[in-house]
Amino acid sequence: MSGEGDIKLLGMVVSPFVVRVRMALHMKGVSYEYIEQDLFNKSEILLRSNPVNKKVPVLIHGGKPISESLVIVQYADEVWSGKGASILPADPHERAVARFWAAYVDDKLFPAYIGIMKAATEEARAEKAKEALVGLASLEEAFTQSSKGKPFFAGDSVGYLDLAVGCNLFWLEAIRKMFGVTFFDVGKTPLLAAWAERFAGTEMAREVVPDADSAVVFAKKLQARFGSNTSAK
Ligand SMILES: N[C@@H](CCC(=O)N[C@@H](CS)C(=O)NCC(=O)O)C(=O)O
């Protein structure tokens, strides 16, 4: 990876949003200083860099902070457009569709699967599992349309929507291990099931994505600290 000036990433190792950004920076071949954050005792640099949401990830490029993982991925793709692989589709309509589904993942899928972990009752857990599975069924349809028969959402290689969905896979596996919910059913979402295996096998995912067990350990810490009412994701 080459040096691109002063680049810092404030992160937390098992945050899917941070993993998303780390994958994008990996695709761009950009090196950076990674600064792990304690979300239970937020640092001065985090509070100063993301005063509105106080969340990770924050990318600080040349002293200027950028927050929100999808915004950071798009920023990286624009700023380092001449480096590494392109992340967003070149075609404006395909770009808009990829952004739509990435927002869907964050607004619908993430809260549903994290809700499985946070649920106070088995009934609430089953409800959240149902929501997550409905969300994945819609994504199966999105995969059919976006991939056009190719291996990834973006076609022949990984792109924006692959990163947006793929950063969640280790958490889905952690939740499967903890609560027995199977998200990728070869019978119900065969394309996504095959895609998930393919994505996990990419050099980038093997390099950047933490293993599911580290998410299990973190989830248990949250549960011990807050019971089911976990607030720091
Ligand atoms: N929409 C944000 C979500 C970021 C987010 O929820 N980060 C969590 C870690 S996974 C966080 O920093 N939580 C701290 C808090 O809620 O106080 C993004 O895409 O960057």
The ligand as an SDF file (V2000), in Angstrom:
LIG
                    3D

 20 19  0  0  0  0  0  0  0  0999 V2000
  -24.4950    4.9880   10.1810 N   0  0  0  0  0  0  0  0  0  0  0  0
  -23.2210    4.9170   10.8280 C   0  0  0  0  0  0  0  0  0  0  0  0
  -23.2960    3.8850   11.9460 C   0  0  0  0  0  0  0  0  0  0  0  0
  -22.0380    3.8500   12.7760 C   0  0  0  0  0  0  0  0  0  0  0  0
  -22.2660    3.1300   14.1020 C   0  0  0  0  0  0  0  0  0  0  0  0
  -23.3990    2.7810   14.4940 O   0  0  0  0  0  0  0  0  0  0  0  0
  -21.1600    2.9250   14.8170 N   0  0  0  0  0  0  0  0  0  0  0  0
  -21.2460    2.3200   16.1290 C   0  0  0  0  0  0  0  0  0  0  0  0
  -20.2450    1.1570   16.2120 C   0  0  0  0  0  0  0  0  0  0  0  0
  -20.8270   -0.1880   15.2340 S   0  0  0  0  0  0  0  0  0  0  0  0
  -20.8460    3.3370   17.1830 C   0  0  0  0  0  0  0  0  0  0  0  0
  -19.8980    4.0700   17.0070 O   0  0  0  0  0  0  0  0  0  0  0  0
  -21.5950    3.3600   18.2960 N   0  0  0  0  0  0  0  0  0  0  0  0
  -21.3030    4.2440   19.3820 C   0  0  0  0  0  0  0  0  0  0  0  0
  -22.5540    4.8140   19.9720 C   0  0  0  0  0  0  0  0  0  0  0  0
  -23.6700    4.4540   19.5150 O   0  0  0  0  0  0  0  0  0  0  0  0
  -22.4420    5.6020   20.8870 O   0  0  0  0  0  0  0  0  0  0  0  0
  -22.1530    4.5490    9.7870 C   0  0  0  0  0  0  0  0  0  0  0  0
  -22.5050    3.9630    8.7620 O   0  0  0  0  0  0  0  0  0  0  0  0
  -20.9810    4.9160    9.9800 O   0  0  0  0  0  0  0  0  0  0  0  0
  1  2  1  0
  2  3  1  0
  2 18  1  0
  3  4  1  0
  4  5  1  0
  5  6  2  0
  5  7  1  0
  7  8  1  0
  8  9  1  0
  8 11  1  0
  9 10  1  0
 11 12  2  0
 11 13  1  0
 13 14  1  0
 14 15  1  0
 15 16  2  0
 15 17  1  0
 18 19  2  0
 18 20  1  0
M  END
$$$$
